[in-house]
Amino acid sequence: MPKMRTHSGTKKRIKRTASGKIKVSHSQRGHLLSHKSTSAKRSHRKANYLSAGDYKRIKHQISQVK
């Protein structure tokens, strides 16, 4: 049986905090920002953390992420 591999795409997009939470970036921040409100763009700069339900869903992808 081969080893389980960490999902490379997920590894590049998340960071694990010291307390064990998973820090991710907000969606809707990549492009087409001219029509979005300033307050929406500003609020998306802040940290976003993965919810418990999402953590359960992707935990096999992030087994080796530091």
Buried (B, 14 or more C-beta within 10 A) or exposed (E): EEEEEBBEEBBEEBEEEEEEEBEBEEEEEEEEEEEEEEEEBEEBEEEBEBEEEEBEEEEEBBEEBE
